[in-house]
Amino acid sequence: MIVIAGALLGASWGAWLARSRGGKPADMAQYAAGFAIAFALLGLFVTIFIDRSL
């Protein structure tokens, strides 16, 4: 659940960041994909940490 939320949050933040910097749709898609992957990976580590600490 945290991984999916992180991916969605990362994608929206990445697209917004590219748009605010004047990027074209391809730039927005690339930023969205990159941020989604990064935030999903971060969410995965958080999920593993929570699972092991409980």
N, C-alpha and C positions, 0 to 999 in steps of 0.2 A: 504494500500500500504506500509506504514511504517512497519507494522507488518510482512508482507511477506519478505520485504527486511531484516529486523532484523533476521528473522528465517534463511534465506539463509546465511546471513553473519555469524551468530552464528554457524551454522552447518559447514561451511567451516573452520572457525577459530578453532572450537573444534576438527575437524578431523586433521587439521594441527598440533595442539598442541599435540594431542595424538601420531601422527606419529613422531614428533620431539623428543618425550620422549621415543621412541622405542616401542610403543604399537602395539599390534596385531590388526587385523581387527575388532574384537569384541570390543576392547578398543576404537578404532577410532569411531565405531558406537555409543558407549555409550557416549563418549565425545561430538560427533556431536549432538546427541539427547538432551543432557543436555544443551549445549550451545544454541541450537536452541530454546528450550523452554524458557530459561532465556532471550535471546535477543528478542524473540517475545513478551514476557510479558513486557519487557522494552519498546518496540515499541508500545504496546497497551496503556501504560500509557502516552507516548509522544503524541500519537494520541488523546487521551481523553483530555490532557492538551491543545493541539492546538485547538481542536474543541470548548472547553469551553471558551478559551480566544478570539476567533474571534466573 
